[in-house]
């Protein structure tokens, strides 16, 4: 039996396994099986928590619901922070988390031995076309036309350790995310596929955002997507450098520090339940 914990960060839910204790020989296959919402636990994917390397306290590997491995997930990073603290793997409130996109520092806000929120230093947005990667040209790739499904979208591309295409629209609620999302995800302009955010600027301090995640479809939230959306909004002169991102599952505070160039993301992380998976 494999012991697991389901957690969610504003509705972005993953199955977490303490791989310092559990052996998971086929994480890609397990991600597909355990993520099925009709016949299994149900989640946006699988996260393994491992010992850190190269100066990190812990390492996170994350797999989408289709079994593909992703570089980074901000909501999952916050959940890992709460997991390792409250499950006794560390007593530190400042943690260096190794991800596929590099080391991400976590700052845990605690009260009475509980983690109330987590701030993740998401690093600097990557704006150079070939490093996102995209075949669209620019540094930054800003407000570029993209043909998808018989319509022309205007996209701003950002990597937060994983690729994002941000589309600003007058009404994110009514936008055909399920129709357009997969077309952008698999567009030839994005050789590694792409996460797509559909965002409406409410005012200079608030953005409403929906996300179509690479390998998972529309999810309740995406931390890297929220960071990419704020960066795209600032680049296009639409918001200030700090804003609340309202996603389907809740809100995140995103700050793009002008001095360091780093993006900071603050939000909650919640336990859902523990269980056992009948597979060695």
Buried (B, 14 or more C-beta within 10 A) or exposed (E): EBEBBBBBBBBBBBBBBBBEEBEBEEBBBBBBBBBEEEEEBBBBBBBBBBEBEEEBBBBBBBBBBBBBBBBBBBBBBBBBBBBBBBEEBBEEBEBBBBBBBEBBBBBBEBEEEEBEBBBBBBBBBBBBBEEBBBEBEBEBBBBBEBEBEEEEBBBBBBBBBBBBBBBBBEEBEEBEBEEBBBBBBEBEBBEEBBBBBBBBBBEBEBBBBBBBBBBBBBBBBBBBBBBBBBBBBBBBEBBEBBBBBBBBBBBBBBBBEEEEEBBBBBBBBBBBEEBEBEEE
